[in-house]
Amino acid sequence: MKVRKIHRYLGLFIGIQFLMWTISGLYFSWTDIDEIHGDQFIKEHPDQSEFGNLIAPNGHGNVKIKSLEMRNIGGSPYYWINGGVLMDAQTGEIKKGIDEQQALAVASQYMLPELKVKSVERLTQTGGQHEYRGRPLPAYVITYETDENLKAYVSETDGSFQRVRYRSWRWFDFLWMTHTMDYEGRDDFNTMVLRIFSLMGLITVLSGFLLWYVSSPTIRKLWKRR
């Protein structure tokens, strides 16, 4: 009877979480992760440009270079130096960030041409629950006229195309939260809540096996023969 009570109350307490683990697991196994990432909205080969008359990246201000990347921003070449300096690769001008029109140009290099822009907003802060969490800020949010509430994010600081987010990704993100039980940032597998529920889930399963063992007529007959 004690085993039955333990098993019953544990099952009631963590049953909902068991259900969410099962539902989210089924969803993950039946979805295409590339589609969830929004690859179907992005060009297979983003637009590339060739540039000439480029100056040396340390030609102005004698910048000491540790890392260097080339950016195509609105059809103009830029250097992204040391992960913190954006420089026009033809004039040497240091940019503090890109503007809205440049962000739209960057997005058009990656997004399918048939998508129509609905609005552009400047994002300066996010919380742990935001779909753009953990990415460079400030950023431009470009919303498209689609049923999926499609949004593209472009970093204002370095002009890089960051992420695509839409309705299916948001469902995936919600279910991922219920799977990891990280209700703050989604991706922490070491939360105390997850550890406790995992341990309780193990106890529930083991108590089920024990309940079968102590209540099985076959097992009782074997014990009697002994």
Stockholm file with secondary structure:
# STOCKHOLM 1.0

chainA/1-226         MKVRKIHRYLGLFIGIQFLMWTISGLYFSWTDIDEIHGDQFIKEHPDQSEFGNLIAPNGHGNVKIKSLEMRNIGGSPYYWINGGVLMDAQTGEIKKGIDEQQALAVASQYMLPELKVKSVERLTQTGGQHEYRGRPLPAYVITYETDENLKAYVSETDGSFQRVRYRSWRWFDFLWMTHTMDYEGRDDFNTMVLRIFSLMGLITVLSGFLLWYVSSPTIRKLWKRR
#=GR chainA/1-226 SS CHHHHHHHHHHHHHHHHHHHHHHHHHHHHHSCHHHHTTGGGBCSSCCCCCCCSCCCTTTTTCCCCSCEEEEEETTEEEEEETTTEEEETTTCCEESCCCHHHHHHHHHHHBCTTCCEEEEEEECCCCTTSTTTTSCSSEEEEEESSTTCCEEEEETTTCCEEEEECHHHHHHHHHHHHHHTCTTTSCCTTCHHHHHHHHHHHHHHHHHHHHHHHHCHHHHHHHHHC
#=GC SS_cons         CHHHHHHHHHHHHHHHHHHHHHHHHHHHHHSCHHHHTTGGGBCSSCCCCCCCSCCCTTTTTCCCCSCEEEEEETTEEEEEETTTEEEETTTCCEESCCCHHHHHHHHHHHBCTTCCEEEEEEECCCCTTSTTTTSCSSEEEEEESSTTCCEEEEETTTCCEEEEECHHHHHHHHHHHHHHTCTTTSCCTTCHHHHHHHHHHHHHHHHHHHHHHHHCHHHHHHHHHC
//
